[in-house]
Amino acid sequence: MFGMFGKKSDANDVKTEEVISHQRVIAQAKIFFGSLAEVREIQSERCSPFDGRVVSTAPICDAEDTHKTLKIAKNATQAAKNASLSQRILWLEDVAEKLTEQKEDFALMLTKEVAKPIAFSRIEVERCVETIRLTAMELANLHGETIPTDVMPSGKKTLSYFRREPVGVVACITPFNFPLNLVAHKIAPALGAGNTVVLKPTPEAPMTAYMFAKLFVDSEYATKDALSVVYGDAEVGAALVQSDIPRVISFTGSVPVGNIITKQAGIKKVSLELGGNAATYIDTSADLKTAANRCAFGAFYNSGQVCISLQRIYVNEDVYDDFARYMSEETNKLKVGSPYEEDTFLGPLIDDESRERANGWIDSAISEGATVLTGGEQNESIFLPTVMADVTDDMKIICEEVFAPIVSLVKVPNYEVAIEKMNNSPYGLQFSIFTNDLKLTQRFIDDAECGGVVINDIPTLRFDVQPYGGSKLSGVGREGPKWALEEFTEVKSVVIC
């Protein structure tokens, strides 16, 4: 149920030898699944979004495979729970060290499978290492506290406390846009807390998931069968969600799928990090050039394929024309091209469907009266970073999550109108403001209806140590090592009379 390792090759020379024999796949499955050595003969090929060449393959699993994997995870829960805290910390530290040593291999695989520019692939690997190390640090603080049971007249003096215990089996379902670090945000806290994990990674990056999981499984500190990976799409996902074995479903992805999971999961914990429609306000007191520079980064980073990608920019009418000019200039500075080149900022979208959808957003907005300041077209396989002007509230391009390198400028008379428009969205992940007015900053922190606010930077800003999640349709629960550890544990109350 695992993808295949391929021979190392130069970045621009992806060779067919990377698709290796089934015999080796079976050997790898034994490494991961212990007693389970069955591998589907039907394989899916992953082709590069940049040049279409096959870069990896993965078995196609089904519901039966998923149920077998869940049983393996369930049978390993006691061993995982009994592993000492020191062993689990050493396990995470060992994986972080090995990942650091293999940084370039992982970065190159990210670029091959999802066409992330190589410089940003390296950054994702570095952040992944940090996420694991942060989790190891937070494990030392995963504790309970004593409770004064004689605080009320009806009580009496006892030794009472609570502690946190692993939930058992955690099912993790992850997306394509950060196929390494977002996996780490789930499996590192889940395993670190003493659980077992079944990971269903994105079909777009099977080899990245395999390589990462192998670091955990091959570690000398690993708990046998604590981590399994099962490939697949809707059938596998449904089997994971509907099973009675997992106690937590941790999902990052779209709102429609999140809605399905909520309805199908039954009585278990569900943690959802869903879509967003991130917005910022440009105040008259803002440094417009700096704001434009950061907004170009926030709107077009990872080709706009980020839940907190900047999509809506509300600009005070007094500075709208100047900001629009600066925004166009900053956007045109971004290098678009091969993701294997060191200075490329923006590569292709994940697939043809995404490119067609982006074209549809642009065509729809133009037909409704918007104008294109820059971009709005394709350069071979790459959709160019696009700045739209004259956008109004009723246009589809501003009401829904775009998930493409498109940002809309909206002229507003003042802050009050801007914050009303920002909040008038079914999403509430992250918002930001550019201003040098302290009182306005304080108002914005109170007024913004979202999970996170950023002052004088883009809403795309995320530090892995922080709590991360949203309100409304943007999800339920929080990521970040400290908060994920709480999601993946149960509170047990103890009274000793």
Rosetta blueprint (number, residue, H / E / L):
1 M L
2 F L
3 G L
4 M L
5 F L
6 G L
7 K L
8 K L
9 S L
10 D L
11 A L
12 N L
13 D L
14 V L
15 K L
16 T H
17 E H
18 E H
19 V L
20 I L
21 S L
22 H H
23 Q H
24 R H
25 V H
26 I H
27 A H
28 Q H
29 A H
30 K H
31 I H
32 F H
33 F H
34 G L
35 S L
36 L L
37 A L
38 E L
39 V L
40 R L
41 E L
42 I L
43 Q E
44 S E
45 E E
46 R E
47 C E
48 S L
49 P L
50 F L
51 D L
52 G L
53 R L
54 V E
55 V E
56 S E
57 T E
58 A E
59 P E
60 I L
61 C L
62 D L
63 A H
64 E H
65 D H
66 T H
67 H H
68 K H
69 T H
70 L H
71 K H
72 I H
73 A H
74 K H
75 N H
76 A L
77 T H
78 Q H
79 A H
80 A H
81 K H
82 N H
83 A L
84 S L
85 L H
86 S H
87 Q H
88 R H
89 I H
90 L H
91 W H
92 L H
93 E H
94 D H
95 V H
96 A H
97 E H
98 K H
99 L H
100 T H
101 E H
102 Q L
103 K H
104 E H
105 D H
106 F H
107 A H
108 L H
109 M H
110 L H
111 T H
112 K H
113 E H
114 V H
115 A L
116 K L
117 P L
118 I H
119 A H
120 F H
121 S H
122 R H
123 I H
124 E H
125 V H
126 E H
127 R H
128 C H
129 V H
130 E H
131 T H
132 I H
133 R H
134 L H
135 T H
136 A H
137 M H
138 E H
139 L H
140 A L
141 N L
142 L L
143 H L
144 G L
145 E E
146 T E
147 I L
148 P L
149 T L
150 D L
151 V L
152 M L
153 P L
154 S L
155 G L
156 K L
157 K L
158 T L
159 L E
160 S E
161 Y E
162 F E
163 R E
164 R E
165 E E
166 P E
167 V L
168 G L
169 V E
170 V E
171 A E
172 C E
173 I E
174 T L
175 P L
176 F L
177 N L
178 F L
179 P L
180 L L
181 N H
182 L H
183 V H
184 A H
185 H H
186 K H
187 I H
188 A H
189 P H
190 A H
191 L H
192 G H
193 A L
194 G L
195 N L
196 T E
197 V E
198 V E
199 L E
200 K E
201 P L
202 T L
203 P L
204 E L
205 A L
206 P H
207 M H
208 T H
209 A H
210 Y H
211 M H
212 F H
213 A H
214 K H
215 L H
216 F H
217 V H
218 D H
219 S L
220 E L
221 Y L
222 A L
223 T L
224 K L
225 D L
226 A L
227 L E
228 S E
229 V E
230 V L
231 Y L
232 G L
233 D L
234 A H
235 E H
236 V H
237 G H
238 A H
239 A H
240 L H
241 V H
242 Q H
243 S L
244 D L
245 I L
246 P L
247 R L
248 V E
249 I E
250 S E
251 F E
252 T E
253 G L
254 S L
255 V H
256 P H
257 V H
258 G H
259 N H
260 I H
261 I H
262 T H
263 K H
264 Q H
265 A L
266 G L
267 I L
268 K L
269 K E
270 V E
271 S E
272 L E
273 E E
274 L L
275 G L
276 G L
277 N L
278 A E
279 A E
280 T E
281 Y E
282 I E
283 D L
284 T L
285 S L
286 A L
287 D L
288 L H
289 K H
290 T H
291 A H
292 A H
293 N H
294 R H
295 C H
296 A H
297 F H
298 G H
299 A H
300 F H
301 Y H
302 N H
303 S H
304 G H
305 Q L
306 V L
307 C L
308 I L
309 S L
310 L E
311 Q E
312 R E
313 I E
314 Y E
315 V E
316 N E
317 E L
318 D L
319 V L
320 Y H
321 D H
322 D H
323 F H
324 A H
325 R H
326 Y H
327 M H
328 S H
329 E H
330 E H
331 T H
332 N H
333 K H
334 L L
335 K L
336 V E
337 G L
338 S L
339 P L
340 Y L
341 E L
342 E L
343 D L
344 T L
345 F L
346 L E
347 G L
348 P L
349 L L
350 I L
351 D L
352 D H
353 E H
354 S H
355 R H
356 E H
357 R H
358 A H
359 N H
360 G H
361 W H
362 I H
363 D H
364 S H
365 A H
366 I H
367 S H
368 E L
369 G L
370 A L
371 T E
372 V E
373 L E
374 T E
375 G L
376 G L
377 E L
378 Q E
379 N E
380 E L
381 S L
382 I E
383 F E
384 L L
385 P L
386 T E
387 V E
388 M E
389 A E
390 D L
391 V L
392 T L
393 D L
394 D L
395 M L
396 K H
397 I H
398 I H
399 C H
400 E L
401 E L
402 V L
403 F L
404 A L
405 P L
406 I E
407 V E
408 S E
409 L E
410 V E
411 K E
412 V E
413 P L
414 N L
415 Y H
416 E H
417 V H
418 A H
419 I H
420 E H
421 K H
422 M H
423 N H
424 N L
425 S L
426 P L
427 Y E
428 G E
429 L L
430 Q E
431 F E
432 S E
433 I E
434 F E
435 T L
436 N L
437 D L
438 L H
439 K H
440 L H
441 T H
442 Q H
443 R H
444 F H
445 I H
446 D H
447 D H
448 A L
449 E L
450 C L
451 G L
452 G E
453 V E
454 V E
455 I E
456 N L
457 D L
458 I L
459 P L
460 T L
461 L L
462 R L
463 F L
464 D L
465 V L
466 Q L
467 P L
468 Y E
469 G L
470 G L
471 S E
472 K E
473 L L
474 S L
475 G E
476 V E
477 G L
478 R L
479 E E
480 G L
481 P H
482 K H
483 W H
484 A H
485 L H
486 E H
487 E H
488 F L
489 T E
490 E E
491 V E
492 K E
493 S E
494 V E
495 V E
496 I E
497 C L
